[in-house]
Every structure is written in C-alpha cells, then in structure tokens.
C-alpha cells in the first residue's frame, strides 16, 4: 500500500476533543501517514488546545488540496463543511462525532484507533451520497414589468451545492410565504407555509426529520419535498426520484425570503426562481463493515427502547 495522506477538518468550538486528536495523531504517526490540517483547525489545536501537532503536518488554506481520506472531527455540521470543501474530489470522508446526535459523524472518539486500523486493513466500505445543485433563474427578465431597484431580483452568490437539503424559508418573523412547485416542468402545487425543504436521503435525518419528513435509506435515489408549518392539513411530505428537476417560485409579502443550503443561508428577493437538480457528482462517506444505517437509526433515535426501563 502506498503512503496514505489524510486531510483533517474540525470543529473549533469543542475544547474537550484534545485527547481524541492526540490519539488520532499517534495512530496516524504509527503508520507514517502524511497529514494535512485545515488552517483554522490547526490554529485552534495549536493556540487553544496546545496539542502537539506532527512537525511534518501541512496546512490546508483553500479548497485546492488532495488526500486519500478526509477525517472530520466534530458533529454533522463539521462533516457538511468538510463535504463542501471536498466538493467533487471524490475523497472518502469519515466523521468522528464530537457533538451530540451525529448521523453523518457516527464514529465514536473511542473508536478512532479502530477506524484508522480498518482503513489500512481495507475493512471499510464507501457509500455514495446524492448532492443537490441549485441554479438561480431571474424570472423578471421575461416580464413586461420593469422592477424597481428595491424589488430587483438579487441572485445569491454562495456555494450552490448541498449534501443535506435546500430550503426556502420566510425571513425572520414575517408572514408565511407561497412556494409554487413544478416537477419536471409540470405544475405540482403551491404551498402556503413558513418554508419548503428539498432534501436528499442524507438530509432526511436532519432538518426535514424535525418537521415531519420521512426517513430515507441512503442510496435509495430519492428526494424529499417537505413543507415547514404548512397552512393546510392536506399538505404532506412527498417523495420523488432523484432525477426529478424541481423548480420553486416564491412570493412573500415583504418580497424577500431565505435560501438555505445545508444551513448556509442567503437572502433572496422575489423574482428569483430556484431550479434544483441532482449534482453531477456524489459525496463518498466511509463506513466500517460493522456499521449499518438501520443500526444507526436504532441507536441515535432510540427506536425500540422502553422508556420505563430508561427511567429506572
């Protein structure tokens, strides 16, 4: 096996992680692995945690980096940020859970040495996860009405990909919004709601789950369409195939709404249409052979647990 290179990304707000990081460095050092560390995480380890960083470790200061594996140290938010940095590089990511629930970051800090050994022994599998891409279309360009400067459509300039979900949401405490939905060019419905989530199977255990969306098995090639606090009891979550092209047009009383991609939100003005489709690449998630999605559901959501036994 050639000498492996690991890229490390981590949450910089969890001081209790120093022991786990030191054990990770020791385990990688025993195998003479090359290590590259995100610059912000490097600074946190050095100046806040005072961890002994390998002297040969290199800095990652942009998205232009290479590695055989990426290790994310934090919660699911840290994993999503690592996935954003990896982009289309197809580098497998393993998530070590330093947070709370952790569906993506599902490796316990106590298992760090075990997961490193599994990588070197080839005792791991790779799951490929669907990614969403958003295109922003200015619908005012085809309108006979000339918009005022205050109403002019502003196209968000942020990273247009999401591993979990794309959500359109009302802004602050404003009135509910109207979201007109088309699927593959055919009008579907208009939701009167606080928002609408389009999620991947990976995102089905995130924001979408908290507002009543269905849990989807990774690799099921599906997308979820989940309204947030809809103003109709008949508005129910919908599951679509992941080759569906979804178009959303939003109307809001204050002419503004939010677009959130994996929690990264930007303000958008009425007149922008969102075209959401499957991205041309997938994110690779590294799993040990004894891990399964169903086991994770049982453990994280405590399915089958008897509350009477827990209380006792």
C-alpha positions in Angstrom: 0.0 0.0 0.0 1.3 3.4 -0.9 1.8 6.0 1.8 -1.6 7.5 2.7 -2.4 11.1 3.1 -5.1 12.3 5.5 -6.8 15.7 5.5 -8.2 16.8 8.8 -11.1 19.2 9.4 -12.5 20.0 12.8 -14.9 22.0 14.9 -13.1 24.9 16.6 -15.6 25.3 19.5 -15.1 22.0 21.3 -12.1 22.1 23.8 -12.8 18.6 25.1 -11.5 17.0 22.0 -7.8 17.3 22.7 -7.3 13.7 23.9 -9.1 12.3 20.9 -7.0 14.4 18.5 -3.8 13.4 20.2 -4.8 9.7 19.8 -5.6 10.3 16.2 -2.2 11.9 15.6 -0.5 8.9 17.4 -2.4 6.4 15.3 -1.5 8.1 12.0 2.0 8.6 13.1 2.5 4.9 13.9 1.6 4.2 10.2 3.9 7.0 8.9 0.9 8.8 7.3 1.0 12.2 5.7 -1.3 14.7 7.5 -2.7 18.0 6.2 -4.8 20.1 8.6 -7.3 22.9 7.8 -5.7 26.2 8.7 -8.4 27.3 11.2 -8.4 23.9 12.9 -4.6 23.9 13.0 -4.7 27.3 14.8 -7.3 26.0 17.3 -5.3 22.9 18.0 -2.1 24.9 18.5 -3.2 28.0 20.3 -6.3 26.8 22.2 -5.8 23.1 22.9 -2.0 23.2 22.9 -1.9 19.9 21.1 1.5 18.5 19.9 0.9 18.7 16.2 3.1 16.5 14.0 6.0 18.7 12.7 5.5 17.4 9.2 1.8 18.4 9.1 0.9 20.7 6.2 -1.7 23.4 6.2 -4.9 23.4 4.1 -5.6 27.1 3.3 -8.1 26.7 0.4 -10.2 24.1 -1.3 -7.3 23.2 -3.5 -6.0 20.2 -1.7 -5.5 16.5 -2.2 -5.8 13.5 0.1 -6.6 9.8 0.2 -9.1 10.3 3.1 -10.7 13.1 4.9 -11.4 12.9 8.6 -14.0 15.3 10.1 -13.8 15.9 13.9 -17.0 17.4 15.2 -20.7 17.0 14.6 -22.7 16.7 11.4 -22.3 20.4 10.8 -18.5 19.9 10.7 -19.0 16.9 8.3 -21.1 19.1 6.0 -18.4 21.8 5.9 -15.8 19.1 5.1 -18.0 17.8 2.4 -18.3 21.3 0.9 -14.5 21.6 1.0 -14.1 18.2 -0.7 -16.6 19.1 -3.4 -16.3 16.9 -6.4 -12.9 15.5 -5.5 -14.4 12.1 -4.6 -12.3 11.8 -1.4 -14.0 9.4 1.1 -14.9 11.2 4.3 -15.1 9.6 7.8 -16.9 11.5 10.5 -15.8 11.3 14.2 -18.6 12.5 16.4 -17.6 15.2 18.9 -21.1 16.6 19.0 -24.5 15.3 20.1 -26.6 13.2 17.8 -24.4 12.6 14.7 -25.8 10.7 11.8 -23.0 11.6 9.4 -20.3 11.8 12.1 -21.1 8.4 13.5 -17.7 7.2 14.7 -17.2 7.5 18.4 -13.9 9.2 19.6 -13.2 6.0 21.5 -13.1 4.2 18.1 -10.5 6.4 16.5 -7.7 3.8 16.5 -10.1 1.2 15.3 -11.3 3.2 12.3 -7.7 4.0 11.3 -6.8 0.4 11.5 -9.9 -0.5 9.4 -8.8 1.9 6.7 -5.3 0.3 6.5 -6.7 -3.2 6.6 -9.3 -2.5 3.9 -12.1 -3.3 6.2 -14.3 -0.4 5.1 -16.9 0.3 2.5 -17.8 3.6 0.7 -21.3 4.9 0.4 -22.0 7.4 -2.3 -24.4 10.1 -1.3 -26.5 12.3 -3.6 -25.8 16.0 -3.8 -28.2 18.8 -4.8 -27.3 21.7 -7.1 -29.3 25.0 -7.2 -29.5 27.2 -10.3 -31.0 30.7 -9.8 -33.1 31.9 -12.6 -34.2 35.6 -12.8 -37.9 35.4 -13.8 -38.2 39.2 -14.1 -36.1 39.0 -17.3 -39.1 37.6 -19.2 -41.6 40.0 -17.6 -43.1 43.1 -19.3 -42.9 44.9 -15.9 -39.7 46.7 -15.1 -38.9 46.1 -11.5 -38.0 48.9 -9.2 -34.5 48.9 -7.8 -35.9 47.9 -4.4 -37.7 44.9 -5.9 -34.9 43.9 -8.3 -34.1 40.2 -8.1 -30.7 39.5 -6.4 -29.1 36.2 -7.2 -27.3 34.5 -4.2 -23.6 34.1 -4.9 -22.7 31.3 -2.4 -21.7 27.7 -2.9 -24.6 26.2 -4.9 -24.4 22.6 -3.7 -26.0 20.8 -0.7 -25.5 17.3 0.7 -28.4 17.6 3.1 -31.1 19.9 1.9 -32.1 23.1 0.1 -34.7 25.1 2.0 -36.6 28.2 1.1 -37.9 29.9 4.3 -39.7 33.0 5.4 -37.4 35.8 6.7 -37.4 36.4 10.4 -40.9 36.9 11.8 -42.6 37.8 8.5 -45.8 36.3 7.2 -45.8 32.9 5.6 -44.6 32.6 2.0 -46.1 31.0 -1.1 -44.0 28.4 -2.8 -45.0 27.4 -6.3 -43.6 23.9 -7.1 -43.1 22.3 -10.6 -41.6 18.9 -11.1 -40.0 18.1 -14.5 -41.8 21.1 -16.0 -45.3 20.1 -14.7 -47.0 22.3 -12.1 -47.4 20.3 -8.8 -48.8 22.6 -6.1 -48.4 25.9 -4.3 -47.5 25.6 -0.6 -48.6 28.3 1.9 -46.1 27.7 4.6 -43.2 29.0 6.6 -41.0 27.3 4.1 -40.3 24.2 2.0 -37.4 21.7 2.2 -36.0 19.7 -0.7 -33.8 17.0 0.9 -31.6 14.1 -0.1 -31.7 10.8 1.7 -28.7 12.0 3.7 -30.7 15.1 4.8 -33.8 13.1 5.7 -32.4 12.7 9.2 -31.7 16.4 9.5 -33.9 19.5 9.3 -36.5 17.6 7.2 -37.0 15.0 10.0 -37.6 17.7 12.6 -40.6 19.0 10.6 -42.2 15.6 9.9 -40.4 14.4 6.8 -39.8 10.7 6.1 -36.5 8.9 6.9 -34.9 7.7 3.7 -32.3 5.0 3.3 -29.0 6.2 1.8 -28.7 5.1 -1.8 -32.4 5.0 -2.3 -32.2 7.5 -5.2 -35.0 9.6 -3.8 -35.6 13.3 -2.8 -38.0 14.6 -0.2 -40.3 17.6 -0.6 -41.3 18.7 3.0 -43.3 21.8 3.9 -42.4 23.7 7.0 -45.5 24.6 9.1 -48.0 24.5 6.1 -51.3 26.3 6.4 -53.2 23.3 5.2 -53.7 19.9 6.9 -53.6 18.2 3.4 -50.1 19.4 2.7 -48.0 16.3 3.2 -44.3 15.4 2.6 -43.7 13.9 -0.9 -41.0 11.6 -2.1 -39.6 12.0 -5.6 -37.0 10.2 -7.6 -33.7 11.9 -7.6 -33.6 12.6 -11.3 -36.6 14.9 -10.9 -35.9 18.6 -11.7 -37.7 20.8 -9.2 -38.5 24.5 -9.8 -39.6 26.7 -7.0 -41.0 30.2 -7.3 -41.5 32.1 -4.1 -43.9 35.0 -3.3 -43.5 36.9 0.0 -45.3 39.9 1.5 -42.0 41.7 2.1 -40.6 40.5 -1.3 -37.8 38.7 0.5 -37.1 35.1 1.6 -34.2 33.0 2.7 -32.4 30.2 0.7 -30.5 27.8 3.0 -28.2 25.2 1.7 -27.1 22.8 4.4 -27.6 25.7 6.9 -25.7 28.3 4.9 -28.4 30.9 4.3 -28.6 33.9 2.0 -31.3 36.4 1.5 -33.1 36.3 -1.9 -35.6 38.7 -3.4 -38.9 37.8 -5.0 -38.4 37.2 -8.8 -35.7 34.6 -8.4 -36.8 31.0 -9.4 -34.8 28.1 -8.0 -34.0 25.1 -10.2 -33.0 22.2 -8.0 -31.5 19.1 -9.5 -29.1 16.3 -8.7 -25.5 17.4 -8.9 -23.1 15.7 -11.4 -21.0 14.2 -8.6 -21.6 12.3 -5.3 -20.0 12.6 -1.9 -18.3 9.5 -0.6 -18.8 8.5 3.0 -16.5 5.9 4.6 -18.2 3.3 6.7 -16.7 0.4 8.7 -18.1 -3.1 7.8 -20.0 -3.4 11.1 -21.9 -0.1 10.6 -25.3 0.0 9.1 -28.0 2.7 8.6 -30.6 0.7 10.5 -28.3 0.2 13.5 -27.6 4.0 13.5 -31.3 4.7 13.5 -31.9 2.4 16.4 -29.1 3.8 18.4 -29.5 7.5 17.6 -33.3 7.7 17.7 -33.6 5.0 20.5 -36.1 3.0 18.4 -37.3 0.1 20.4 -36.1 1.5 23.7 -38.6 1.1 26.6 -38.9 4.5 28.4 -39.8 2.7 31.6 -36.5 0.8 31.6 -34.6 4.1 30.7 -36.2 5.8 33.7 -35.4 3.0 36.1 
